[in-house]
Amino acid sequence: MATLSDIVAYCDARTRRIGFRDFPGANNGLQFENSGEVRKIAAAVDASSLVFEEAARRGIDLLLVHHGMFWHAQHPVTGSIYRKFKTLLDADLAVYSSHLPLDAHREIGNNAILARELGVNILDWGLEYEGNTFAAICEGMPRETLRAKLKALFPKSFKAIEFGSETPGKIALLCGSGNTAVPALNSLGCDTLVCGELKQEYFTAAQEGGFNLYPCGHYATEKFGVCALAAEVAEKFSLPWEFIETECPL
């Protein structure tokens, strides 16, 4: 049997949580504790009521998530917030969140794993936020090949906006929101971006700037990191783990 404190210490060290500057309100780390024992863990993208209820049904003791519970000012614990807390308390379920650390990580981060899934080497990293870089700048491949690989990886959420080169020399990867990446593509030396989601205005930006943009779903592109972390925790502490799917189409 593993202890919650040992697993949290491992996750904090593995994700470099201490000192990592995230968006205000992210609150990376242990967000909700249990009685201290962990026999079974799960990974999920979002800390939602649906995920909590399913984790409780499956007998999960610790849930590792990418999008955590707290992003805004503290609200009264009423309504849906109360129900979420009650689900966690009744199930003795702990929640650990890792947001930007699991985007920037060079081994188990979303962008690093996506590069491996696409079979491309990472040449550099760009798009800095608070001292960390997040976008993986990768070697290029024919646009037709990239499109086929992305369709295979993200069959339900893949979209193609193609006004750039048919043989891009470099490809930028930014799982989750790609909105900060499009204005920076030229400075990154890329005309091709694979990301999770984009604002509608970037269709016009792609036409006018000569870009290939591939939004593949915010949710779908951010499964990689939290699953990799859960798999490592499971192996280190000899625990079973599973992924809780919500079929989010966005």
N, C-alpha and C positions, 0 to 999 in steps of 0.2 A: 504493500500500500504506500502511495506517495503522499507527501504533505503538500498542502496548498502553498505554504511559505517557500518550500524548496523549488516548486515549479515556477512560482512568480519570480524568484531570484534568478532562475535560469533564463526565463523569458526576458527579464529586464536586461540581463547581460547580453543575450543573443541579439536583441533588437537595438542595443545601445540606447535604451530609453532614457537613462539619466543624462541630462544635459541636452537632449535632442529637442530642438525648438519646433513645435507643431503649431497648427492654427489655434487661436484662442478657443478654449472650451473643449479641446480634444481629450484632455485628461488621460493620456496613455498610461497603461499599467493596470493594476487591479482596481476595478471599478465597483465591484460588489463581492464581498467575501462570503464564504460558507463556514461551516463548523471546523474546517481545517483538514479534512481528509478528501482524497481524490482517488477514485477507482476507475473512472471512465471520463474521457474528454471528448469534446466535439468542436468543430470549427464552423463558423458562419460568417457571411459578409456583414450582416447588419444585426445590431442588438434590438430586435423588434419583438413585439408581443408574440407574433406567430412563431418566431424562432425559440423564444423562451418556453412557450407552451410545448413545442415539439421536443425540446431538450429535456423538459421535465418528464414528458411521457416516455422518453427513451432511457431515463435513469442516469442522465449526465450529471456529473459533479462539478465540472469546470468547462465553461464555454469560452473559446478564443474567438474574438471578432475583430474585424477591420474597422467598421464604423461603430463607435461606442455609444454609450447611453447618454452622455452629457455633452451638449454643444452650445447651450444657451444659458442664460441666467437661471438660477434655481427657481423652480416652480413649486407651488404647493403640491403635496403628495396626495392628489385626488384624481378621480376619474381613471383615465387610461394609465397614468403614471402609478397610481396606487395599485392597479391590477397587475402591472408589470412587477412592481416590488413584491407584491404578495405571491406571485408565481415563483419568484426567485427564493423567497423565504420558505414557502411551503415545500419546495423541492430541494432545499439546502444546496442551491446552485450558485456557484461563483462565476463572475464574468471578468475576463481580462481583455483589454482592447489595445491594439497597436495599429495606428493610422499611418502617418507619414513615415515612421521608421520601416514599415513593411512596403513602402513604395521605393524608398531610397536604398534599401539593403542590397549589397552587391552579390549576395548568394541566394537568399531566400526572399528577396523582394519581388514584387509583382512584375516590374519591368525587366529585371534580370532573368526571371523564369520565362517570361514571354519571349525574350531573345533566344533562349535555349529551345523553346518549343518551335520557333520559326527556323531554327538551325542557322542563325547568323551570329557572327562575332561582334562583340561590343567594342567599338573603337574609342569612345570617349563618353563623358557624361556632361549634361548641360542643364540649364534652367535652375538657377540657384534660388533657394528660399532659406533664409536664416542660417546660412553657412553650409547647407547641404544641397547637392545636385540630384535631380530626379529623373530627367529624361535620358534614356539610353540611346546614344548615337551609334548606329550599327552599320555594318557593311551593306551595300545594296544588293538587289536581285531584280530580275525582270518583273515588271509590274504584273504580268499575267501569272507568274509563279507565286508572287506575294498574295495576290487575290485568291488563288486556289488554296493556299495554306490557311489564310484567315477564314475562308468559308468553312474549311474543315474543322478549325478550332472553335469557331463561334457561329454555328449554323443558324441559330435563331436570331442573332442580334447584329450580324455583320451587315455593313453598308459600304458602298464604294462611291466616292466622289473623285473623279479622275480627270484632272486638267494639267497634270505635270508630266514629267518624263516617263516614257515607256520603259526606260532602263535606269532607274534612279541609282546614283552612285552611293548615296547614304540614305538611311531610313531612321527616323526618330520614333521611339516608342515611349508613350506616356499613358499608362493605364489609368482608369478613372477619368476625371475631367481633363480634356485636352485644350481647354479654352485659352490657357496661358501660352500654349506652345505655338499656335498658328501664327501670331504676330512675330514670333521669334525664329521661325523656320529659316529665313534667309541668313540670320546671324549664326544659326547652328550649321549652316552649310547643307541644308536638306530641302528638298521640295516634296517630301513624302512623310506623312505622319500616320502612325497607328495609335489610336487612343480609345477611350471608353465612350465619351459623349462630346458633343459640340453644340454650340449655339447655332441657330438657324442662319445667322449673318455670315457664318464662315463658308457657306456654299458660294456666296458671291465672292468672298475673299479668295476662295480656291480658283474660281474662274479668272479673276483679275490678277492673281499672283502666280498662276500656273502651278498649282499644288495638287498632289494626290492626297486625299484625306480618307482615312478608313476608321470611322467610329464603329466600334464593335460591341458597345454596351458597357456602361459604367460597372454594373454588377458583374457581368461575365468576365471582364478583364481584371477584376479584383478578387477573384477566388484563389489565385495562385499562392500569394504570400501567406495567407492565414492557414491554408492547407499545409504548406511546407513547414510552418512553425509547429502546427499540431502534430505532424508526422515526426518531427524531431523530438518533441516532448514525449510523445508516445514511446518512441524507441528508447530514449534515455531513461525513462522511468518505468518501462515495461507495462504500459497501459494500452488498452484498446482505444481507438479513436474513430470518429466518423464525421462526415460533412453533412450539415443540415441545409438542404436546398429549399429555396423559396420560389423558384421559377420567375424571379423578377425580370421583366422584359426590357427594363430601362438601362 
